[in-house]
Amino acid sequence: QRKNPFSSDDRLAAKPAHTHRGDPTYGRPPEGSRTEQRGKDAHSHVGKEVEELCLIIRRTGKVGEDGHVSVTFGQLFETYVTISNKVVGILLRARKHGLVHFEGEMLWQGKDDDVVITLL
């Protein structure tokens, strides 16, 4: 429609044709769009869930000799699953941001119940 001489849609004319990998807007929704707002809202929601997970670890865990609070995955799963069914996903996000540490790439209920999760 951008190249159509009979198109009178001004929204199309205002948008850039294509972005390339070096462009800072590549892979991002247009500024001010509803898509951008939904992304910001989702990011904020996940951040709150990570924060809540850390509070639960602090509340249910035990302080070790190093001063860090630790809890087993099984204990955390039993506590947190009543709040959210995304325990592992939120744990992975918290580890990505350097808030918790645990061994392994993924945690599985039952198999990894004895894995220690440490709040950093």
C-alpha positions in Angstrom: 0.0 0.0 0.0 3.0 2.3 0.6 3.8 2.2 -3.1 0.2 2.4 -4.3 -0.4 5.9 -5.8 -4.2 5.5 -5.1 -3.8 4.8 -1.4 -4.7 7.7 0.9 -3.7 6.0 4.1 -1.5 8.5 5.9 -0.4 6.0 8.6 1.5 4.0 6.0 3.4 7.0 4.7 4.6 7.9 8.2 6.1 4.5 8.8 9.7 3.7 7.7 9.8 1.1 4.9 12.1 -1.4 6.6 14.6 -1.5 9.4 17.8 -3.4 9.3 19.8 -5.2 12.0 22.1 -2.3 12.8 19.1 0.1 13.3 18.3 0.6 17.0 14.6 0.2 16.2 15.1 -3.2 14.6 12.8 -5.8 16.2 11.0 -3.3 18.3 7.4 -2.0 18.1 6.9 1.6 17.0 7.2 4.1 19.9 3.9 5.0 21.5 2.1 2.0 20.0 -0.2 -0.3 22.0 2.2 -3.2 21.3 5.0 -1.2 22.9 2.8 -0.6 26.0 1.8 -4.2 26.2 5.5 -5.2 26.2 6.2 -2.7 29.0 3.3 -4.0 31.0 4.4 -7.6 30.6 8.0 -6.7 31.6 6.7 -4.9 34.7 4.4 -7.9 35.7 7.3 -10.4 35.4 9.5 -8.1 37.5 6.9 -8.1 40.2 6.7 -11.9 40.1 10.5 -12.1 40.4 10.4 -9.8 43.4 7.7 -11.8 45.0 9.6 -15.0 44.5 12.7 -13.5 46.2 10.6 -12.5 49.2 9.2 -16.0 49.5 12.7 -17.5 49.3 13.8 -15.0 52.1 10.7 -16.0 54.2 10.9 -19.8 53.8 14.6 -20.3 53.5 17.3 -20.6 56.1 20.4 -18.4 56.4 23.6 -20.3 55.7 27.1 -19.8 57.0 27.9 -17.5 54.1 25.0 -15.2 55.1 22.9 -16.1 52.0 19.3 -17.4 52.4 18.8 -20.9 50.8 15.8 -23.1 50.2 15.4 -26.4 48.4 13.5 -26.5 45.1 10.9 -28.9 46.5 10.1 -26.6 49.4 9.9 -23.5 47.2 7.8 -25.3 44.7 5.2 -26.4 47.3 5.1 -22.9 48.7 5.1 -20.9 45.5 2.9 -23.1 43.3 -0.2 -21.9 45.2 0.7 -18.4 44.2 1.8 -19.0 40.6 2.2 -22.0 38.3 5.3 -20.4 36.6 7.8 -21.2 39.4 10.5 -22.5 37.1 10.2 -19.7 34.5 10.3 -17.0 37.2 13.4 -18.8 38.8 15.1 -18.8 35.5 14.4 -15.1 35.0 15.7 -14.3 38.6 18.9 -16.3 37.8 19.3 -14.4 34.5 19.2 -11.1 36.5 21.7 -12.4 39.1 19.2 -12.6 42.0 19.4 -16.4 42.7 21.7 -19.3 42.0 21.1 -23.0 41.5 22.9 -25.8 39.7 21.6 -27.1 36.4 19.9 -25.6 33.4 16.4 -26.5 34.3 14.5 -27.7 37.4 12.0 -30.5 37.4 9.4 -31.2 40.1 10.2 -34.5 41.9 13.6 -35.0 40.2 15.2 -31.8 41.4 13.4 -31.4 44.8 16.7 -31.4 46.7 18.5 -28.8 44.5 19.4 -25.8 46.7 18.4 -22.4 45.5 20.4 -19.5 47.0 19.2 -15.9 47.2 22.0 -13.6 46.2 
